[in-house]
Amino acid sequence: MAAPASAHRVHAGVTEIAVNPRTGEMEVVHRVFAHDLMAALGRDELEAYDFLETGAGLETVGVYARERFRMADGEGELYDLAYVGAEIDGEFAWIYFVAPEPDTDDAFIVDNDLLADTFDDQVMMTNLHFNSAVRTAMHGPGRRTPVRVRFER
């Protein structure tokens, strides 16, 4: 007889970074579980969809994400990411930022601490799409320092 299964909910999210060929802007798109985001914001009692329907809710999410995600060029110069907005799609929250296209795309430094201050086991995978290649920076338990990502030419 099989033992009863037990489930442990995963705390994980994905960030995708690429230059939009149509606009020429670098886009940063975070996808996290909406209920985890609400817990991190101390708003567990609210529905994420309803919260993000308000200007104050959108602003709160933008401030939160800006403080916990940083990206720099290979020399360590931080990008000034402009918050575009956020939305709920099913169980996920999507958070959007843009910046001018990087001068160079040889190397980047990524520091992705989204939700890590709330969940010790939070894992964030950041995919960078440049030079027709994809590189991934991983942040999680035991790996909370900035990660340098290089693209060979």
RODO-2510 file (C-alpha; in nm, 4 decimals, decimal comma):
residues 153
     n   res          X          Y          Z
     1     m     0,0000     0,0000     0,0000
     2     a     0,1363     0,3396    -0,0939
     3     a     0,1918     0,6030     0,1694
     4     p    -0,0291     0,9109     0,1498
     5     a     0,1204     1,1820    -0,0672
     6     s     0,2139     1,5109     0,0855
     7     a     0,2624     1,8230    -0,1165
     8     h     0,4867     2,1153    -0,0504
     9     r     0,3967     2,4271    -0,2418
    10     v     0,6836     2,5642    -0,4475
    11     h     0,7852     2,9275    -0,4144
    12     a     0,9232     3,0067    -0,7591
    13     g     0,9048     3,2714    -1,0255
    14     v     1,0493     3,3586    -1,3649
    15     t     1,1828     3,6822    -1,5071
    16     e     1,2287     3,7264    -1,8827
    17     i     1,4516     4,0025    -2,0222
    18     a     1,4821     4,0875    -2,3911
    19     v     1,4853     4,3787    -2,6313
    20     n     1,1573     4,4268    -2,8113
    21     p     1,2533     4,4620    -3,1804
    22     r     0,9449     4,6713    -3,2505
    23     t     1,0000     4,9347    -2,9780
    24     g     1,3765     4,9015    -2,9248
    25     e     1,3194     4,8930    -2,5489
    26     m     1,4590     4,6357    -2,3102
    27     e     1,1622     4,4663    -2,1453
    28     v     1,1750     4,3041    -1,8014
    29     v     0,8780     4,0789    -1,7260
    30     h     0,8385     3,9085    -1,3870
    31     r     0,5931     3,6215    -1,3360
    32     v     0,5203     3,5119    -0,9792
    33     f     0,2315     3,3405    -0,8066
    34     a    -0,0283     3,6056    -0,7262
    35     h    -0,1002     3,4721    -0,3769
    36     d     0,2733     3,4779    -0,2962
    37     l     0,2956     3,8397    -0,4127
    38     m    -0,0005     3,9333    -0,1942
    39     a     0,1636     3,7639     0,1058
    40     a     0,4877     3,9545     0,0402
    41     l     0,2917     4,2801     0,0280
    42     g     0,1144     4,1966     0,3558
    43     r    -0,2214     4,1943     0,1760
    44     d    -0,3199     3,8278     0,2186
    45     e    -0,6793     3,9240     0,2931
    46     l    -0,7297     4,0816    -0,0502
    47     e    -0,7813     3,9198    -0,3881
    48     a    -0,4834     4,0005    -0,6105
    49     y    -0,7074     4,0884    -0,9047
    50     d    -0,9049     4,3408    -0,7007
    51     f    -0,5874     4,4873    -0,5486
    52     l    -0,4282     4,5452    -0,8903
    53     e    -0,7450     4,7124    -1,0158
    54     t    -0,6601     5,0099    -0,7943
    55     g    -0,3996     5,2784    -0,8578
    56     a    -0,2628     5,2321    -0,5066
    57     g    -0,2298     4,8583    -0,5609
    58     l    -0,0445     4,9037    -0,8887
    59     e     0,1879     5,1587    -0,7303
    60     t     0,2581     4,9286    -0,4332
    61     v     0,3551     4,6419    -0,6640
    62     g     0,5852     4,8681    -0,8660
    63     v     0,7658     5,0000    -0,5591
    64     y     0,7995     4,6488    -0,4170
    65     a     0,9451     4,5006    -0,7376
    66     r     1,1789     4,7963    -0,8026
    67     e     1,3317     4,7544    -0,4551
    68     r     1,3945     4,3818    -0,5027
    69     f     1,5070     4,3494    -0,8630
    70     r     1,8177     4,5218    -0,9898
    71     m     1,9979     4,4869    -1,3186
    72     a     2,3260     4,6419    -1,4258
    73     d     2,5508     4,6398    -1,7281
    74     g     2,8776     4,4440    -1,7172
    75     e     3,0535     4,7401    -1,5511
    76     g     2,8015     4,7520    -1,2671
    77     e     2,6081     5,0597    -1,3863
    78     l     2,2456     5,0062    -1,2798
    79     y     1,9715     5,0342    -1,5385
    80     d     1,6930     5,2765    -1,4550
    81     l     1,3941     5,0480    -1,5038
    82     a     1,0651     5,2242    -1,5659
    83     y     0,7629     5,0544    -1,4161
    84     v     0,4918     4,9919    -1,6754
    85     g     0,2345     4,8080    -1,4654
    86     a     0,1116     4,4727    -1,3432
    87     e    -0,1762     4,2373    -1,4066
    88     i    -0,3239     3,9106    -1,2902
    89     d    -0,3706     3,6178    -1,5265
    90     g    -0,5122     3,3151    -1,3503
    91     e    -0,2886     3,2287    -1,0585
    92     f     0,0016     3,4445    -1,1791
    93     a     0,0930     3,8086    -1,1327
    94     w     0,2827     3,9697    -1,4193
    95     i     0,4959     4,2767    -1,3427
    96     y     0,6380     4,4859    -1,6284
    97     f     0,9367     4,7219    -1,6547
    98     v     1,1182     4,8759    -1,9524
    99     a     1,4501     5,0528    -2,0103
   100     p     1,6314     5,1885    -2,3138
   101     e     1,8100     4,9273    -2,5217
   102     p     2,1500     4,8505    -2,3642
   103     d     2,4575     5,0060    -2,5278
   104     t     2,6245     4,6678    -2,5097
   105     d     2,4896     4,3209    -2,4522
   106     d     2,8115     4,1364    -2,3701
   107     a     2,7479     4,1038    -1,9956
   108     f     2,4902     4,1891    -1,7324
   109     i     2,4625     4,1692    -1,3555
   110     v     2,1276     4,0512    -1,2174
   111     d     2,0094     4,0645    -0,8565
   112     n     1,6601     3,9144    -0,8316
   113     d     1,5276     3,9088    -0,4743
   114     l     1,1558     3,9084    -0,5541
   115     l     0,9622     3,7408    -0,2701
   116     a     1,2874     3,6227    -0,1010
   117     d     1,2224     3,8400     0,2040
   118     t     0,8931     3,6553     0,2584
   119     f     0,9790     3,2981     0,1577
   120     d     1,3168     3,1485     0,2562
   121     d     1,2821     2,8870    -0,0185
   122     q     1,1906     3,1345    -0,2961
   123     v     1,3651     3,0594    -0,6264
   124     m     1,3794     3,3152    -0,9068
   125     m     1,5020     3,2177    -1,2520
   126     t     1,6002     3,5117    -1,4739
   127     n     1,6317     3,4404    -1,8473
   128     l     1,8226     3,6971    -2,0534
   129     h     1,7695     3,6856    -2,4304
   130     f     2,0523     3,8664    -2,6169
   131     n     2,2784     3,7968    -2,9166
   132     s     2,0406     3,5211    -3,0338
   133     a     2,1198     3,3313    -2,7136
   134     v     1,9623     3,2770    -2,3735
   135     r     2,1505     3,2830    -2,0435
   136     t     1,9946     3,2121    -1,7061
   137     a     2,0709     3,3598    -1,3647
   138     m     1,9402     3,1618    -1,0678
   139     h     1,8651     3,3067    -0,7247
   140     g     1,7416     3,0967    -0,4359
   141     p     1,8339     2,9499    -0,0999
   142     g     2,2104     2,9827    -0,0589
   143     r     2,2325     3,1934    -0,3804
   144     r     2,1162     3,5459    -0,3014
   145     t     2,4116     3,7458    -0,4351
   146     p     2,4130     3,9210    -0,7740
   147     v     2,4917     3,6986    -1,0725
   148     r     2,7090     3,8045    -1,3672
   149     v     2,5800     3,6740    -1,7006
   150     r     2,8073     3,6828    -2,0070
   151     f     2,7311     3,6549    -2,3753
   152     e     3,0144     3,5502    -2,6027
   153     r     3,0474     3,7183    -2,9379
***
